[in-house]
């Protein structure tokens, strides 16, 4: 795996800065003797928002920030190889000292997607594009789409919370959805690598902040909507509207919407693109239904049935009805893109089900003896509820839950997180996750209050160090018990006061099991 955060085309074709200015009607900052002729001498081959992530020939885009203006870093961008600046009226004087040509637009962020698409030519012969949005399950559905595409023999790309892929090239992800400049660079790299289909995880913030600007998805999917991100949105209605905006003709051609909730049914009604609906079970009215036929700790079998007798019966190597629902959404999105159900059924039968690995999502890190340990990225009340409900009937012994909460993120969900953990687990161990710049003791106190309010006599432990918390959970467990460590998922760090300290919950869980004399599974 590559370690750089951005996948760019390896052989970009430069474009004229003057042509860019004409195409987008950009004004030129009148700096000294600067004229349109100055632009004719400049060629750009990339776009970047980050002065620390500049490649030779880049157009540096300076955005207004909460604490400073990006245009103030134009000189650093120039020193790293940038050849021009795009910013707003406020940023232009700040970029002047760089000596670079400066172009002006009223809203550089709004223009970023279309500009990046033009520079990278990412709309020329693009792959079939799938996008997935929703509060929970986005990452899982993206990996499931990509896995089945590979089973169908399609060369694939992927962008998730965990990583970006363009064929065989992979980098670790930063944001859930990359900035528009990075996304179009990734699409251009996919074209170079002969990728024919790609799945992109899209957050509400990505839609609100223009990160998917300049992209039209062939099929967009919706998983669910539940309490999260109310630090970014005033209420659930505003959060919903951010998601709904993806279901417009300028962003998508058609959609698949899970209608298990009122939010899903509302979205299906308000979508401005054609919608196919999906429901879990057979009670809710929908075009397609998914029914779980068998489940255990290792896999979940299900049948996806549609109109006219069409169906796909298979399994996913993960526990829980919600993973079957995620897999059904992935399969139905493929059907809506034109893949025949019979063809999909054939390859799934051939391979014994969906052949997928989803990093840090209900990921089992234990072996055949001792307790069963799962590492999960779930960090919302609804994710806690679904996972605990799925684990209970599969666990002959106790369910022990280890978790914390993000600092500097939605504080309003912490009480519910603690309450759901206490109701669903036999033993609760509350620890630190990413306190960031918050006091970790205050975060733990909010989780503890929710847990104790919900079940006053529940066995609850407060252990600040996640390593010690995990070892306590292992010490309290026996064969037949399940330990759910929720929050860190695939991440390999813990963020404290702005510093990311190396920490992998997956690796630490395996080590803790081995220290206790149990099988730590395969790394």
C-alpha positions in Angstrom: 0.0 0.0 0.0 1.3 3.5 -0.9 1.4 5.9 2.0 0.7 9.2 0.3 -2.8 10.5 0.8 -3.5 11.4 -2.8 -3.6 9.3 -6.0 -2.9 11.4 -9.0 -2.5 10.6 -12.7 1.0 9.6 -13.4 1.0 11.1 -16.9 -1.1 14.3 -16.7 -1.7 16.3 -19.8 -1.0 20.0 -19.1 -3.7 22.5 -19.9 -3.4 26.2 -20.5 -4.0 28.6 -17.7 -5.4 31.2 -20.1 -7.8 28.6 -21.5 -8.9 27.8 -17.9 -9.6 31.5 -17.3 -11.6 31.8 -20.5 -13.6 28.5 -19.9 -14.7 29.6 -16.4 -14.7 33.3 -16.9 -12.2 33.9 -14.2 -10.9 37.4 -13.5 -7.2 38.1 -13.4 -5.8 39.9 -10.3 -4.1 43.0 -11.7 -0.8 42.6 -10.1 1.7 45.2 -11.3 2.2 44.5 -15.0 0.2 41.3 -15.0 -1.8 40.8 -18.3 -3.7 38.1 -20.0 -0.5 37.4 -21.9 1.1 36.2 -18.6 -1.4 33.4 -18.5 -0.6 32.2 -22.0 2.8 31.2 -20.9 1.6 29.0 -18.0 0.4 25.4 -18.1 -1.2 23.5 -15.3 -1.3 19.8 -14.8 -2.9 19.4 -11.3 -5.0 21.1 -8.6 -4.4 21.2 -4.8 -6.0 22.9 -1.8 -3.0 22.0 0.5 0.2 24.0 0.1 1.9 20.9 1.7 0.6 18.6 -1.0 1.7 20.4 -4.1 3.1 18.7 -7.3 5.0 20.5 -10.0 2.6 22.3 -12.3 -0.3 22.6 -9.8 -2.9 25.2 -9.6 -3.0 26.1 -5.9 -6.5 26.9 -4.7 -6.6 29.3 -1.7 -9.8 29.0 0.4 -11.0 31.1 3.2 -10.7 29.1 6.5 -12.0 29.5 10.0 -8.7 30.7 11.3 -6.7 31.8 8.2 -7.0 32.2 4.5 -5.4 29.6 2.3 -4.1 32.2 -0.1 -1.7 33.3 2.6 0.2 30.1 1.9 0.6 30.8 -1.8 4.4 31.4 -1.5 4.9 28.0 0.1 2.8 26.5 -2.7 5.0 28.2 -5.2 8.2 26.9 -3.6 6.7 23.4 -3.8 6.0 23.7 -7.5 2.7 25.5 -7.9 2.5 27.7 -11.0 -0.7 29.7 -10.4 -3.3 30.5 -7.7 -7.1 30.5 -7.8 -8.8 32.3 -4.9 -11.4 34.9 -4.0 -11.3 38.7 -3.7 -10.2 38.5 -0.1 -7.4 36.0 -0.9 -6.0 37.8 -4.0 -3.9 40.4 -2.1 -2.6 37.7 0.2 -1.4 35.6 -2.8 0.2 38.6 -4.6 3.6 38.3 -3.0 4.0 34.8 -4.4 4.6 36.3 -7.8 2.3 33.7 -9.3 -0.5 34.5 -11.7 -3.7 34.9 -9.5 -7.2 34.1 -10.8 -10.3 35.2 -8.9 -13.7 33.7 -8.5 -16.5 34.6 -6.1 -16.6 31.1 -4.5 -13.5 29.0 -5.1 -14.9 26.0 -3.2 -18.0 25.9 -5.4 -15.9 26.1 -8.5 -13.3 23.5 -7.4 -15.1 20.4 -8.7 -15.7 21.7 -12.2 -12.2 23.3 -12.4 -10.6 20.0 -11.2 -12.7 18.0 -13.7 -11.5 20.3 -16.5 -7.8 20.1 -15.5 -7.8 16.4 -15.0 -10.2 15.6 -17.9 -11.9 13.2 -15.5 -15.2 13.3 -17.3 -13.6 11.9 -20.4 -14.3 8.1 -20.6 -15.1 7.8 -16.9 -15.7 4.5 -15.1 -19.3 3.5 -14.1 -19.6 5.4 -10.8 -21.5 4.2 -7.7 -21.9 6.4 -4.6 -23.3 5.4 -1.2 -24.6 7.8 1.5 -26.3 7.4 4.8 -25.4 7.5 8.5 -24.3 3.9 8.9 -23.2 1.3 6.5 -21.6 3.5 3.8 -18.2 1.9 4.0 -19.5 -1.6 4.0 -21.7 -1.1 0.9 -18.8 0.5 -1.0 -16.6 -2.5 -0.3 -19.4 -4.9 -1.1 -20.1 -3.3 -4.5 -16.4 -3.4 -5.3 -16.0 -7.0 -4.2 -18.9 -8.2 -6.4 -17.6 -6.2 -9.3 -14.2 -8.0 -9.0 -16.0 -11.3 -8.8 -17.6 -10.3 -12.1 -14.2 -9.7 -13.6 -14.4 -5.9 -13.6 -11.3 -3.8 -12.9 -12.3 -1.6 -10.0 -11.7 1.6 -8.0 -12.8 2.6 -4.6 -12.9 5.5 -2.2 -13.9 4.9 1.4 -13.2 6.2 4.9 -10.4 3.7 5.1 -8.6 3.9 1.7 -8.6 5.0 -2.0 -8.0 2.5 -4.8 -7.4 2.8 -8.5 -6.9 -0.7 -9.8 -3.9 -2.1 -7.9 -2.8 1.3 -6.5 -3.9 2.1 -3.0 -3.4 4.9 -0.4 -4.7 5.5 3.1 -7.7 7.8 3.2 -8.0 11.1 5.1 -11.6 12.4 4.9 -14.5 10.1 4.3 -14.9 11.7 0.9 -11.8 13.4 -0.5 -11.8 17.1 -1.5 -13.0 17.6 -5.1 -9.5 18.2 -6.3 -8.4 14.9 -4.9 -11.5 13.1 -6.1 -10.9 14.2 -9.7 -7.2 13.3 -9.5 -8.3 9.9 -8.3 -10.7 9.5 -11.2 -8.0 10.4 -13.6 -5.7 7.9 -12.1 -8.5 5.3 -12.4 -8.7 6.1 -16.2 -4.9 5.6 -16.5 -5.2 2.3 -14.7 -8.1 1.1 -16.9 -10.6 1.0 -14.1 -14.1 0.3 -15.5 -16.3 0.8 -12.3 -15.7 2.5 -9.0 -17.6 2.9 -5.7 -17.4 6.1 -3.7 -18.4 6.7 -0.1 -20.1 10.1 0.2 -20.8 11.9 3.5 -23.3 14.6 4.1 -20.5 17.0 4.6 -19.0 16.1 1.2 -22.3 17.1 -0.4 -22.6 20.3 1.6 -19.0 21.4 1.0 -18.8 20.6 -2.7 -16.4 17.7 -2.5 -18.4 15.8 -5.2 -18.7 18.8 -7.4 -18.2 18.0 -11.1 -19.2 14.3 -10.7 -22.3 12.7 -11.9 -22.8 9.2 -10.4 -24.5 6.5 -12.4 -26.2 5.0 -9.3 -26.4 6.5 -5.8 -27.5 4.4 -2.8 -29.0 5.3 0.5 -28.6 3.2 3.6 -30.3 5.0 6.6 -30.3 8.2 8.6 -29.9 8.4 12.3 -28.5 10.6 15.1 -25.1 11.9 14.1 -23.3 15.1 12.9 -25.6 17.5 14.8 -22.5 19.5 15.5 -22.5 20.3 11.7 -26.2 20.5 11.1 -28.9 22.3 13.1 -31.2 19.3 13.3 -32.1 16.0 11.6 -34.1 17.8 8.9 -31.1 19.8 7.8 -28.9 16.7 8.0 -31.4 14.9 5.8 -31.4 17.8 3.3 -27.7 17.5 2.9 -28.1 13.8 2.0 -31.1 14.5 -0.3 -29.1 16.9 -2.4 -27.1 14.0 -3.8 -30.3 12.7 -5.4 -30.5 15.4 -8.0 -30.0 15.1 -11.8 -26.8 17.2 -11.7 -25.3 14.6 -9.2 -26.8 11.2 -10.1 -28.7 9.4 -12.9 -30.7 7.0 -10.7 -30.9 5.8 -7.1 -31.6 2.8 -4.8 -33.1 3.8 -1.5 -33.5 1.6 1.6 -37.0 2.4 2.9 -36.9 0.7 6.3 -37.3 4.1 8.0 -39.4 7.2 7.6 -36.3 9.0 6.4 -35.8 6.5 3.6 -39.4 6.7 2.6 -39.3 10.5 2.5 -36.1 10.4 0.4 -37.7 8.0 -2.1 -40.6 10.4 -2.5 -38.5 13.6 -2.7 -35.7 12.2 -4.9 -35.4 14.1 -8.3 -33.9 11.0 -10.0 -35.6 7.7 -10.7 -35.7 5.5 -7.5 -35.8 1.8 -6.9 -36.7 0.9 -3.3 -35.4 -1.8 -1.0 -36.8 -3.0 2.3 -35.6 -5.5 4.9 -38.2 -8.2 5.4 -41.5 -8.4 3.5 -43.7 -6.1 5.4 -42.7 -2.6 4.1 -43.9 -1.8 0.6 -40.9 -1.7 -1.7 -39.7 -2.8 -5.2 -37.2 -5.3 -3.7 -37.0 -7.1 -0.4 -34.1 -8.8 1.5 -34.8 -11.6 3.9 -32.2 -13.3 6.1 -32.3 -17.0 5.7 -29.5 -18.1 8.0 -27.0 -16.4 10.3 -24.1 -17.3 12.6 -21.0 -15.6 14.0 -19.2 -16.0 10.7 -21.7 -15.3 8.0 -25.2 -14.2 7.1 -27.2 -15.8 4.3 -30.1 -13.9 2.6 -32.3 -13.7 -0.4 -32.9 -10.5 -2.4 -36.2 -10.7 -4.3 -37.6 -8.3 -6.8 -40.5 -7.8 -9.2 -41.2 -10.4 -11.8 -39.7 -13.2 -9.8 -36.1 -12.0 -10.0 -34.0 -13.0 -7.1 -30.4 -13.4 -5.8 -29.7 -15.8 -3.0 -26.2 -15.7 -1.4 -24.3 -14.9 1.8 -21.9 -12.3 3.2 -19.0 -13.3 5.5 -20.2 -11.0 8.3 -22.7 -11.3 11.1 -26.0 -9.4 11.4 -29.2 -8.7 9.5 -27.9 -5.2 8.8 -24.9 -6.6 6.9 -27.3 -8.6 4.8 -29.2 -5.3 4.1 -25.9 -3.6 3.2 -25.1 -6.5 0.8 -28.6 -6.4 -0.7 -28.2 -2.6 -1.4 -24.9 -3.3 -3.1 -26.3 -6.0 -5.3 -29.4 -4.0 -6.2 -27.2 -1.0 -7.2 -25.3 -3.3 -9.5 -28.6 -4.5 -11.0 -29.7 -0.9 -11.6 -26.3 -0.2 -13.3 -27.1 -2.9 -15.8 -25.6 -6.1 -14.4 -27.9 -9.1 -14.9 -29.1 -10.8 -11.7 -28.4 -14.2 -13.3 -24.8 -13.2 -14.0 -24.4 -12.0 -10.4 -25.9 -15.2 -9.1 -23.6 -17.3 -11.2 -20.4 -15.7 -9.8 -21.6 -15.7 -6.2 -22.5 -19.4 -6.5 -19.1 -20.1 -8.0 -17.3 -18.3 -5.2 -19.5 -19.5 -2.3 -21.0 -16.0 -1.6 -19.7 -12.5 -1.6 -15.9 -12.6 -1.3 -15.3 -9.4 0.7 -13.0 -8.1 3.4 -14.2 -4.8 5.1 -11.4 -3.4 7.3 -12.6 -2.6 10.8 -16.3 -3.3 10.2 -17.6 -6.1 12.4 -14.1 -7.5 11.9 -13.3 -10.7 13.9 -9.8 -10.6 15.3 -10.0 -13.7 17.5 -9.3 -17.4 16.8 -11.3 -20.5 17.6 -10.7 -20.7 21.3 -11.5 -18.1 24.0 -13.9 -15.2 23.6 -14.9 -13.9 20.2 -13.6 -10.4 19.7 -14.9 -8.0 17.0 -13.5 -4.6 16.2 -16.0 -2.2 14.7 -16.0 1.4 13.4 -19.6 2.0 14.7 -19.7 5.3 16.7 -23.4 6.3 16.6 -26.3 5.2 18.8 -28.0 3.4 15.9 -24.8 1.5 15.0 -24.4 0.4 18.6 -28.1 -0.8 18.7 -27.9 -2.8 15.5 -24.6 -4.5 16.3 -25.6 -5.4 19.9 -29.0 -6.7 18.8 -27.3 -8.9 16.1 -24.7 -10.2 18.6 -27.0 -11.2 21.4 -28.6 -14.3 19.8 -25.2 -15.4 18.4 -23.5 -15.2 21.9 -24.1 -18.1 24.3 -22.2 -16.2 27.1 -21.8 -12.6 28.0 -21.6 -9.6 25.7 -18.8 -7.2 26.8 -18.6 -3.9 25.1 -15.6 -1.5 25.0 -16.1 1.9 23.6 -15.4 5.7 23.8 -16.6 8.7 21.9 -15.0 11.3 19.6 -13.9 14.6 21.0 -14.8 17.8 19.2 -17.7 16.0 17.5 -21.4 15.7 18.1 -21.8 15.8 21.9 -25.6 15.3 21.8 -25.3 11.6 21.0 -23.1 10.5 23.9 -25.9 10.0 26.4 -27.7 7.7 24.0 -24.5 5.8 23.2 -24.0 5.0 26.8 -27.6 4.0 27.4 -27.7 1.7 24.4 -24.4 0.0 25.4 -25.8 -0.6 28.9 -29.0 -2.0 27.6 -27.4 -4.3 25.1 -24.2 -5.5 26.8 -23.8 -7.5 30.0 -20.6 -5.6 30.8 -19.6 -2.1 29.7 -16.0 -0.8 29.6 -15.8 3.0 28.8 -12.5 4.3 27.6 -10.9 7.1 25.6 -11.2 7.1 21.9 -10.1 10.3 20.1 -10.4 13.1 22.8 -8.8 15.5 20.4 -8.9 18.9 22.2 -11.6 18.0 24.7 -11.1 16.8 28.3 -11.3 13.0 28.0 -12.7 12.8 31.5 -15.7 14.9 30.5 -16.4 12.7 27.5 -16.3 9.5 29.6 -18.5 11.2 32.2 -21.2 11.8 29.6 -21.1 8.2 28.4 -21.1 6.9 32.0 -24.1 9.1 32.8 -26.1 7.7 29.9 -25.2 4.1 30.8 -26.0 4.4 34.5 -29.3 6.2 33.8 -30.4 3.4 31.5 -29.4 0.4 33.6 -28.3 1.5 37.1 -27.1 -2.0 38.2 -25.2 -2.8 35.0 -21.5 -3.8 35.5 -19.7 -0.7 34.2 -16.0 0.0 34.2 -14.2 3.3 33.4 -10.7 2.7 32.1 -9.1 5.7 30.3 -6.3 3.9 28.6 -7.8 1.8 25.7 -5.0 -0.8 26.0 -5.9 -1.4 29.6 -9.6 -1.3 28.9 -9.2 -4.0 26.2 -7.2 -6.2 28.6 -9.8 -5.8 31.3 -12.5 -6.9 28.9 -10.4 -10.0 28.0 -9.8 -10.7 31.7 -13.5 -10.6 32.4 -14.4 -12.9 29.5 -14.7 -16.7 29.0 -15.1 -19.0 26.1 -18.5 -18.4 24.6 -18.4 -14.6 25.4 -18.3 -11.9 22.8 -16.2 -8.7 23.2 -17.3 -5.8 20.9 -14.7 -3.0 20.7 -16.6 -0.2 19.0 -15.2 3.0 17.6 -11.6 2.6 16.3 -12.4 0.2 13.4 -9.6 0.3 10.8 -7.9 3.4 12.2 -4.3 3.1 13.3 -4.0 6.1 15.7 -5.5 7.8 18.7 -5.7 11.6 18.4 -4.9 13.6 21.6 -4.5 17.4 21.7 -3.9 17.5 17.9 -1.3 14.7 18.0 -2.0 11.3 16.3 -0.4 8.6 18.4 0.1 5.2 16.8 -2.6 2.7 18.0 -4.3 -0.1 16.2 -7.3 -1.7 18.0 -7.1 -4.7 15.7 -3.4 -5.4 16.5 -3.8 -4.6 20.2 -6.8 -7.0 20.5 -4.8 -9.8 19.0 -1.9 -9.1 21.3 -4.2 -8.9 24.4 -5.7 -12.3 23.5 -2.3 -13.9 23.1 -1.1 -12.4 26.4 -4.2 -14.0 28.1 -3.3 -17.4 26.5 -6.0 -17.3 23.8 -5.8 -17.6 20.0 -5.2 -14.1 18.6 -6.4 -15.0 15.1 -4.7 -14.2 11.9 -3.3 -10.7 11.3 
